[in-house]
Amino acid sequence: MNTPVRHTDHIGHGSADMLMECVAECLNLAALKADLAIRCADANDRAGLNYHARQGAAAYEQALGILKMLNERRASERSREGAA
């Protein structure tokens, strides 16, 4: 799986754009680990399957956590706009 190199030097740390980039990176890693887990399952490699499945799940959980942060940030920005 070849993913294009993303240039994020122009995005401010902590911004919504950077959070979206982090989500994309985590999901790309989760997809890669899922592919490796499938290959290990096909090869009957239980240790590799266990390792890559757990790593993929951790990357996916991280993406969900960042999405939660992004949604909370968006909600707080909307509440501030409504109060103003």
Buried (B, 14 or more C-beta within 10 A) or exposed (E): EEEEEEEBEEBEEEEBEBBBBBBBBBBBBBBBBBEBBEEBBEEEBEEBBEBBBEBBBBBBEBBEEBBEBBEEBEEEEEEEEEEE
